[in-house]
Amino acid sequence: MSRFVYADNAATTRIADEVLKEMMPFLTENYGNASSLYSLGVVSSKAIIKARQQVADAIHAEPGEIIFTGGGSEADNWLKPIARSLAKKGKKHIITSCIEHHALLHSMARLEKEGFTVTYLGVDSEGFVSPQEFKQAITPQTGLASIMFANNEIGTLQPILEIGQICRENGILFHTDAVQAVGHVPVDVKALGVDFLSMSAHKFHGPKGVGAFFCRRGLPLDNLLDGGAQERGKRAGTENVAGIVGMGKAIELACASMEENTKKLAAMQGRLIDGILSSVPLSRLNGSRSHRLPGNVNISFLGVEGEALLLRMDLAGIMASSGSACASASLDPSHVLLAIGLKHEVAHGSVRLSLSDYNTQEDVDYILETLPAIVKTLRDMSPLWEEIVKEQA
Ligand SMILES: *Cc1c(COP(=O)(O)O)cnc(C)c1O
């Protein structure tokens, strides 16, 4: 194998060395329970206080508005208790989009089984939710809405500010799944006026299994996990101190280098998109060219099977994804690619390359040398390819 190119950073990222270094004492000698009153416990509780401040600072929140969770999926699951308490006030309608992460969509499906009505807004061909359509979906029963900040498959950045304004004008509580956005693009909960927000450490070079839920001060919030008094009693369980410390350090580093990283990533992203589209016929970019996460590239290749493409790329040392991690374990085409209007067979022939600041221009060179050749090989092998070319002509 000539090279090892990790280009699946939307699935997860490597832990930064500085982050691991910060975590290590809490996996070894500083093992005290943060609820204990002796000094070893206080070392842990102080570390959590610091991390809560780091996470709050990163999104312009207050430390009291941050609740640590076991990751992004868990944070998204908070919408269930929130919806159930709104139902007591007769608000049993929720608005979301059909391109949300499964943590959100499956939480919504459960609420529907309990009698809630959920509107799943469609998106346009670039993956945008329309604020106009959002407005039209509001009913007197609408109490809650959730629209993701940035899509994990096609990178589209949603008009969160506009949708948040509409929510405020209509007395609707507004959540955004910002798991792909935090640490990558500026997120300011004060400026956006969102009520709830989900994030996850392993998407910005922090550890897996730790995330946070932002809940605006003053809003009532039902418990997610009952038990001890940790996280103001809302999310019980002995704290994952090392994880929380890692998240704090990772978010601080990500925000400090965001401007520089964005410049670097945007340049690599542009080269990848232009390079692939110009060298591979019958290929198309999925998502928006301008309102897009800086590291995301998602391209469909007509007449190619995504899984075959991924396997060949893996043999060449390139790690990518054919959609979301959940979708790639099954053969159902990605719900996001179908939502932007791709036919099943086109959605199947799509690849997502997601870069991080650990990638280099040499990685981009290598992908551009390798990927078009793999697509060509697969197409040459396909009995359908000549048909497809004739159809397109
Ligand atoms: C990764 C991801 C999640 C899930 O986060 P975990 O920490 O892996 O549970 C939720 N939403 C989006 C948009 C994601 O990309």
Ligand as a Chemical Component Dictionary entry (heavy atoms), coordinates in Angstrom:
data_LIG
# 
_chem_comp.id                   LIG 
_chem_comp.type                 NON-POLYMER 
_chem_comp.pdbx_formal_charge   0 
_chem_comp.three_letter_code    LIG 
# 
loop_
_chem_comp_atom.comp_id 
_chem_comp_atom.atom_id 
_chem_comp_atom.alt_atom_id 
_chem_comp_atom.type_symbol 
_chem_comp_atom.charge 
_chem_comp_atom.model_Cartn_x 
_chem_comp_atom.model_Cartn_y 
_chem_comp_atom.model_Cartn_z 
_chem_comp_atom.pdbx_ordinal 
LIG C1 C1 C 0 -22.225 11.859 14.102 1  
LIG C2 C2 C 0 -23.520 12.573 14.142 2  
LIG C3 C3 C 0 -24.449 12.347 15.172 3  
LIG C4 C4 C 0 -24.227 11.296 16.223 4  
LIG O1 O1 O 0 -23.211 11.640 17.125 5  
LIG P1 P1 P 0 -22.528 10.469 17.993 6  
LIG O2 O2 O 0 -21.652 11.190 18.941 7  
LIG O3 O3 O 0 -21.782 9.615  17.025 8  
LIG O4 O4 O 0 -23.647 9.741  18.668 9  
LIG C5 C5 C 0 -25.617 13.066 15.175 10 
LIG N1 N1 N 0 -25.872 13.982 14.217 11 
LIG C6 C6 C 0 -25.012 14.241 13.228 12 
LIG C7 C7 C 0 -25.339 15.284 12.214 13 
LIG C8 C8 C 0 -23.816 13.537 13.140 14 
LIG O5 O5 O 0 -22.974 13.784 12.140 15 
# 
loop_
_chem_comp_bond.comp_id 
_chem_comp_bond.atom_id_1 
_chem_comp_bond.atom_id_2 
_chem_comp_bond.value_order 
_chem_comp_bond.pdbx_ordinal 
LIG C1 C2 SING 1  
LIG C2 C3 SING 2  
LIG C2 C8 DOUB 3  
LIG C3 C4 SING 4  
LIG C3 C5 DOUB 5  
LIG C4 O1 SING 6  
LIG O1 P1 SING 7  
LIG P1 O2 DOUB 8  
LIG P1 O3 SING 9  
LIG P1 O4 SING 10 
LIG C5 N1 SING 11 
LIG N1 C6 DOUB 12 
LIG C6 C7 SING 13 
LIG C6 C8 SING 14 
LIG C8 O5 SING 15 
# 
